[in-house]
């Protein structure tokens, strides 16, 4: 009985290997390239014809003239190869100490009062560690520092923030956000 089933089983293995391991990936890749070419290629952002990043992957900016992204738990400087959360729970003392240090550093860097509220996305890493966006509140608090470092009026920097604020998904999902790479590149095009 087993000898009769073996050829049929091997035949099915071959058929499904070709269908699911070769044809299906080719069809999905082809459809993605045809229908969503930019996204299928990584949603690359270019500057002077050269790719400088992806719209969907956060980058590390630390100089004062740039808006800074969320902290990253993905290695040093938003390493996509190490994408992951910190896996520290809300009662973990290491996380609490880290957040307290980040709050103090954020207030100091942006010359905020010692009791100023700090947006949660400014001091906590995301689940992936690679978020490209920050909250509008976070961007607005960073605007005076960026404006001063670039010798620009704060109002001009705030207009750039407003111009690059993406609305909530489908009008009701999540919160409005600002893509840090897009905002920093736009500011690079402005001369004081």
Secondary structure as UniProt FT lines:
FT   HELIX           2..18
FT   HELIX           19..23
FT   HELIX           24..35
FT   HELIX           37..40
FT   TURN            41..42
FT   STRAND          44..47
FT   TURN            48..49
FT   STRAND          50..54
FT   TURN            55..56
FT   TURN            64..65
FT   TURN            75..78
FT   HELIX           80..82
FT   TURN            90..91
FT   HELIX           93..109
FT   TURN            110..111
FT   TURN            114..115
FT   HELIX           120..122
FT   STRAND          133..135
FT   HELIX           136..150
FT   HELIX           154..163
FT   STRAND          165..166
FT   TURN            170..172
FT   STRAND          177..179
FT   HELIX           180..188
//
